[in-house]
Amino acid sequence: MTIKVAILGASGYAGGEVLRLLLDHPEVEVSQVTSERNAGRYVYSLHPNLRKRTNLQFVPSAALEPCDVLFSALPHGEAMERIERLSELAPKLIDLSADFRLHSSDDYVKWYDRPHANPSWLERFVYGLPEINREAIRGADFVSGVGCNATVTNLALWPLFRADLADRSHGVIVEVKAGSSEGGAQATPSSHHPDRSHAVRSFAPVGHRHTAEVLQALGAAQDPLAVHMSVTSIELVRGVLATAHVFVKPELLEQGFALKDLWKAYRGAYGEEPFIRLVREQKGVYRFPEPKILAGSNYADVGFDYDPATGRVVAIAALDNLMKGAAGTAVQCMNLMCGFEETTGLTFSGLHPA
């Protein structure tokens, strides 16, 4: 028996990707998709890749009917204002925005420059990154989306902190290179093609909001940790690459820490993960993670290197920001919440050449 699913805010890139995935999901019937500005238009007029895949038309959000699972892909700040109403439409809700990602209402003031509209709801949402929160997601009714830059950073770093290898006194320095689809479907001066084309532009040298998710995921509240994230815009449509620098604990260096210990940590964290591929080859072009070959895929490629002279680990991760960084992970969470096989509808491996 299939479940009924609706998508709120389906005209944007993330909402469109959720729809694309669910149209091929054997356990799901997409009942409604919303867009205020595009109500009455066929979905494929905004998502032309879905021609001959669906004849759904956008409806206004006021026309939403009850369903089994509701995906909300509204702009940041809107779901928190409407959460009481949204929770009445479906027993399970997945919000792709930043509105329920952080546990602390104080963090919203710090990182988003505004108070949270419904702080009592924060504790009801589970942070939706299965590689870290799988069991909590299985039993959840409300799951938050993930920030793409946070996800690629967290996946690069998680094995090091899980295995307690990192010297927290040195902190973490991470450079994230991001494609233009991170900016959403509405053009801005910085995403206008003549300005974006051929650019390698420092977008957020300091203070990027997704840093808060990294601090939260790595347990910085219990043991203070400095995370220094910079984000650079590059000429790529889909894709994010994180390059993070971490130093190994001095006592581990004294015990002869080596590359094999990194392999042990990363295999221990990700050996059974369906969507994490460890990439560290000795030869070839794709020796380390590369976002180009992940477009349209829910896989994240994770790799690393090690400098024994300094004890520095370089942790590297790549993913498609619209998939593993947004829609793909959201559908992965739905599978867990509803008791489906976790990989259902998500096994596309990416293209090569792309």
SULJODA-V832684 format. One record per residue. N is the residue number from 1. RES is the residue in three letters. PHI is phi as a letter, one per 30 degrees, with the letter a starting at -180 (* if undefined). BURIAL is I if it has 9 or more other ideal C-beta (glycine too) atoms within 8 Angstrom, else O. Layout:
N;RES;PHI;BURIAL, N;RES;PHI;BURIAL
//
This chain:
1;MET;*;O, 2;THR;d;O, 3;ILE;c;I, 4;LYS;c;I, 5;VAL;b;I, 6;ALA;b;I, 7;ILE;b;I, 8;LEU;c;I, 9;GLY;i;I, 10;ALA;d;I, 11;SER;d;I, 12;GLY;d;I, 13;TYR;d;I, 14;ALA;d;I, 15;GLY;d;I, 16;GLY;d;I, 17;GLU;d;I, 18;VAL;e;I, 19;LEU;d;I, 20;ARG;e;I, 21;LEU;d;I, 22;LEU;d;I, 23;LEU;d;I, 24;ASP;c;O, 25;HIS;d;I, 26;PRO;d;O, 27;GLU;c;O, 28;VAL;b;I, 29;GLU;c;O, 30;VAL;d;I, 31;SER;d;O, 32;GLN;a;I, 33;VAL;b;I, 34;THR;c;I, 35;SER;a;I, 36;GLU;d;O, 37;ARG;d;O, 38;ASN;c;I, 39;ALA;e;I, 40;GLY;j;O, 41;ARG;d;I, 42;TYR;d;O, 43;VAL;e;I, 44;TYR;d;I, 45;SER;d;O, 46;LEU;c;I, 47;HIS;c;I, 48;PRO;d;O, 49;ASN;d;O, 50;LEU;c;I, 51;ARG;e;O, 52;LYS;i;O, 53;ARG;c;O, 54;THR;a;I, 55;ASN;c;O, 56;LEU;d;I, 57;GLN;c;I, 58;PHE;d;I, 59;VAL;b;I, 60;PRO;d;O, 61;SER;d;O, 62;ALA;d;O, 63;ALA;c;I, 64;LEU;d;I, 65;GLU;c;O, 66;PRO;e;O, 67;CYS;b;I, 68;ASP;d;I, 69;VAL;b;I, 70;LEU;c;I, 71;PHE;c;I, 72;SER;c;I, 73;ALA;c;I, 74;LEU;d;I, 75;PRO;e;O, 76;HIS;e;O, 77;GLY;j;I, 78;GLU;d;I, 79;ALA;d;I, 80;MET;d;I, 81;GLU;d;O, 82;ARG;c;I, 83;ILE;d;I, 84;GLU;d;O, 85;ARG;d;O, 86;LEU;d;I, 87;SER;d;I, 88;GLU;d;O, 89;LEU;d;I, 90;ALA;a;I, 91;PRO;d;O, 92;LYS;b;I, 93;LEU;b;I, 94;ILE;b;I, 95;ASP;c;I, 96;LEU;d;I, 97;SER;d;I, 98;ALA;d;I, 99;ASP;d;I, 100;PHE;b;I, 101;ARG;d;I, 102;LEU;c;I, 103;HIS;d;O, 104;SER;c;O, 105;SER;d;I, 106;ASP;d;O, 107;ASP;d;I, 108;TYR;d;I, 109;VAL;d;I, 110;LYS;d;O, 111;TRP;c;I, 112;TYR;c;I, 113;ASP;h;O, 114;ARG;a;O, 115;PRO;d;O, 116;HIS;d;I, 117;ALA;d;O, 118;ASN;b;I, 119;PRO;d;O, 120;SER;d;O, 121;TRP;d;I, 122;LEU;d;I, 123;GLU;d;O, 124;ARG;d;O, 125;PHE;c;I, 126;VAL;c;I, 127;TYR;d;I, 128;GLY;d;I, 129;LEU;c;I, 130;PRO;e;I, 131;GLU;d;I, 132;ILE;c;I, 133;ASN;b;I, 134;ARG;e;I, 135;GLU;d;O, 136;ALA;d;O, 137;ILE;d;I, 138;ARG;e;O, 139;GLY;c;O, 140;ALA;c;I, 141;ASP;c;O, 142;PHE;b;I, 143;VAL;b;I, 144;SER;d;I, 145;GLY;d;I, 146;VAL;b;I, 147;GLY;d;I, 148;CYS;d;I, 149;ASN;d;I, 150;ALA;d;I, 151;THR;d;I, 152;VAL;d;I, 153;THR;d;I, 154;ASN;d;I, 155;LEU;d;I, 156;ALA;d;I, 157;LEU;c;I, 158;TRP;e;I, 159;PRO;d;I, 160;LEU;d;I, 161;PHE;d;I, 162;ARG;d;I, 163;ALA;d;I, 164;ASP;h;O, 165;LEU;c;I, 166;ALA;d;I, 167;ASP;d;I, 168;ARG;d;O, 169;SER;d;O, 170;HIS;d;O, 171;GLY;i;I, 172;VAL;b;I, 173;ILE;c;O, 174;VAL;b;I, 175;GLU;c;I, 176;VAL;c;I, 177;LYS;c;I, 178;ALA;b;I, 179;GLY;d;I, 180;SER;d;I, 181;SER;d;I, 182;GLU;e;I, 183;GLY;d;O, 184;GLY;i;O, 185;ALA;d;O, 186;GLN;c;O, 187;ALA;d;O, 188;THR;b;O, 189;PRO;e;O, 190;SER;d;I, 191;SER;c;I, 192;HIS;e;I, 193;HIS;e;O, 194;PRO;d;O, 195;ASP;d;I, 196;ARG;d;I, 197;SER;d;O, 198;HIS;i;O, 199;ALA;c;I, 200;VAL;b;O, 201;ARG;c;I, 202;SER;d;O, 203;PHE;d;O, 204;ALA;b;I, 205;PRO;d;O, 206;VAL;b;O, 207;GLY;i;O, 208;HIS;d;I, 209;ARG;d;I, 210;HIS;d;I, 211;THR;e;I, 212;ALA;d;I, 213;GLU;d;I, 214;VAL;d;I, 215;LEU;e;I, 216;GLN;d;I, 217;ALA;d;I, 218;LEU;d;I, 219;GLY;i;O, 220;ALA;d;I, 221;ALA;d;O, 222;GLN;d;O, 223;ASP;b;O, 224;PRO;e;O, 225;LEU;b;I, 226;ALA;c;O, 227;VAL;c;I, 228;HIS;c;I, 229;MET;c;I, 230;SER;b;I, 231;VAL;b;I, 232;THR;c;I, 233;SER;d;I, 234;ILE;b;I, 235;GLU;d;O, 236;LEU;a;I, 237;VAL;d;O, 238;ARG;c;I, 239;GLY;k;I, 240;VAL;b;I, 241;LEU;b;I, 242;ALA;c;I, 243;THR;b;I, 244;ALA;c;I, 245;HIS;c;I, 246;VAL;b;I, 247;PHE;c;I, 248;VAL;d;I, 249;LYS;e;I, 250;PRO;e;O, 251;GLU;d;O, 252;LEU;d;I, 253;LEU;d;I, 254;GLU;d;O, 255;GLN;d;O, 256;GLY;i;O, 257;PHE;e;I, 258;ALA;b;O, 259;LEU;e;O, 260;LYS;d;O, 261;ASP;d;I, 262;LEU;d;I, 263;TRP;e;O, 264;LYS;d;I, 265;ALA;d;I, 266;TYR;d;I, 267;ARG;d;I, 268;GLY;d;I, 269;ALA;d;I, 270;TYR;b;I, 271;GLY;e;O, 272;GLU;c;O, 273;GLU;d;O, 274;PRO;d;O, 275;PHE;c;I, 276;ILE;c;I, 277;ARG;c;O, 278;LEU;d;I, 279;VAL;b;I, 280;ARG;a;O, 281;GLU;c;O, 282;GLN;d;O, 283;LYS;b;O, 284;GLY;j;O, 285;VAL;d;O, 286;TYR;c;O, 287;ARG;d;I, 288;PHE;b;I, 289;PRO;e;I, 290;GLU;b;I, 291;PRO;d;I, 292;LYS;e;O, 293;ILE;d;I, 294;LEU;c;I, 295;ALA;e;I, 296;GLY;i;I, 297;SER;c;I, 298;ASN;c;I, 299;TYR;d;I, 300;ALA;b;I, 301;ASP;c;I, 302;VAL;b;I, 303;GLY;b;I, 304;PHE;a;I, 305;ASP;b;I, 306;TYR;b;I, 307;ASP;c;I, 308;PRO;d;O, 309;ALA;d;O, 310;THR;c;O, 311;GLY;i;I, 312;ARG;c;I, 313;VAL;c;I, 314;VAL;c;I, 315;ALA;c;I, 316;ILE;b;I, 317;ALA;b;I, 318;ALA;b;I, 319;LEU;a;I, 320;ASP;d;I, 321;ASN;d;I, 322;LEU;d;I, 323;MET;c;I, 324;LYS;d;I, 325;GLY;d;I, 326;ALA;a;I, 327;ALA;d;I, 328;GLY;d;I, 329;THR;d;I, 330;ALA;d;I, 331;VAL;d;I, 332;GLN;e;I, 333;CYS;d;I, 334;MET;e;I, 335;ASN;e;I, 336;LEU;d;I, 337;MET;d;I, 338;CYS;c;I, 339;GLY;i;O, 340;PHE;d;I, 341;GLU;e;O, 342;GLU;e;I, 343;THR;d;I, 344;THR;e;I, 345;GLY;i;I, 346;LEU;b;I, 347;THR;c;O, 348;PHE;e;O, 349;SER;c;O, 350;GLY;j;I, 351;LEU;c;O, 352;HIS;b;O, 353;PRO;d;O, 354;ALA;c;O
//
